Amino acid sequence: MSKKFSLKLARNAEEVVSKCKGMAQKNGINLTGDSHSGQFNGKGIEGSYEIDGEILTIIIEKKPIFLGWPLIEAKVKDLFV
């Protein structure tokens, strides 16, 4: 089961992705992509993202069964915001 959610970016896409790549690396998460789209995986979570203007759309494709969606969504938002 996958889940999709969107956020409005507070900064430009290049800044968000650059910060996100640094945070991902520090937390053992692989993130590849650019200011338009990309993929991430680590700690049992797999997903992708797309940026269209100020809107970031995140799709979580895989998560550990024992972790609830609210926690996953909060952690992924922390990574991207």
C-alpha positions as CSV (number, residue, x, y, z in Angstrom):
1,M,0.0,0.0,0.0
2,S,1.4,3.4,-0.9
3,K,0.5,6.9,0.3
4,K,0.8,10.2,-1.5
5,F,0.8,13.7,0.1
6,S,1.8,17.2,-0.9
7,L,3.4,20.2,0.8
8,K,3.9,23.8,-0.2
9,L,7.7,24.6,-0.2
10,A,8.9,27.5,2.0
11,R,12.1,27.9,-0.1
12,N,13.1,27.3,-3.7
13,A,13.3,23.7,-4.9
14,E,17.1,23.7,-5.3
15,E,17.6,24.8,-1.6
16,V,15.1,22.2,-0.4
17,V,16.8,19.3,-2.3
18,S,20.3,20.4,-1.3
19,K,19.4,20.5,2.4
20,C,17.5,17.2,2.0
21,K,20.4,15.4,0.5
22,G,22.6,16.4,3.4
23,M,20.1,15.4,6.0
24,A,19.5,12.1,4.2
25,Q,23.2,11.2,4.1
26,K,23.6,12.0,7.8
27,N,20.6,9.7,8.6
28,G,21.6,6.7,6.4
29,I,19.0,7.4,3.7
30,N,19.9,7.2,0.0
31,L,18.4,10.1,-1.9
32,T,18.9,10.7,-5.6
33,G,17.3,13.3,-7.8
34,D,17.2,17.0,-8.6
35,S,14.9,20.0,-8.1
36,H,12.2,18.3,-10.2
37,S,12.0,14.7,-9.1
38,G,13.9,11.9,-7.3
39,Q,13.8,8.8,-5.2
40,F,14.8,7.9,-1.6
41,N,15.2,4.7,0.4
42,G,16.5,3.7,3.8
43,K,15.4,2.4,7.1
44,G,12.7,0.3,5.5
45,I,11.1,3.2,3.7
46,E,11.1,3.6,-0.1
47,G,9.5,6.5,-2.0
48,S,9.8,9.2,-4.6
49,Y,9.2,12.9,-4.9
50,E,8.2,15.4,-7.6
51,I,8.4,19.2,-7.4
52,D,6.1,21.4,-9.5
53,G,6.6,25.0,-8.8
54,E,6.0,25.5,-5.0
55,I,4.4,22.1,-4.5
56,L,6.3,19.0,-3.4
57,T,4.5,15.7,-3.8
58,I,5.9,12.7,-1.9
59,I,4.9,9.1,-2.6
60,I,5.8,6.5,0.0
61,E,5.8,3.2,-1.8
62,K,7.1,0.9,1.0
63,K,7.2,1.2,4.8
64,P,7.8,-1.1,7.7
65,I,4.5,-2.7,8.8
66,F,5.0,-1.7,12.5
67,L,5.3,2.0,11.7
68,G,2.1,4.0,11.3
69,W,1.4,6.4,8.5
70,P,1.3,9.5,10.7
71,L,4.9,8.8,12.0
72,I,6.2,8.0,8.4
73,E,4.6,11.2,7.0
74,A,6.0,13.4,9.8
75,K,9.6,11.9,9.4
76,V,9.5,12.4,5.6
77,K,8.2,15.9,6.0
78,D,11.1,16.6,8.4
79,L,13.5,15.4,5.8
80,F,12.1,17.6,3.0
81,V,11.2,20.8,4.9
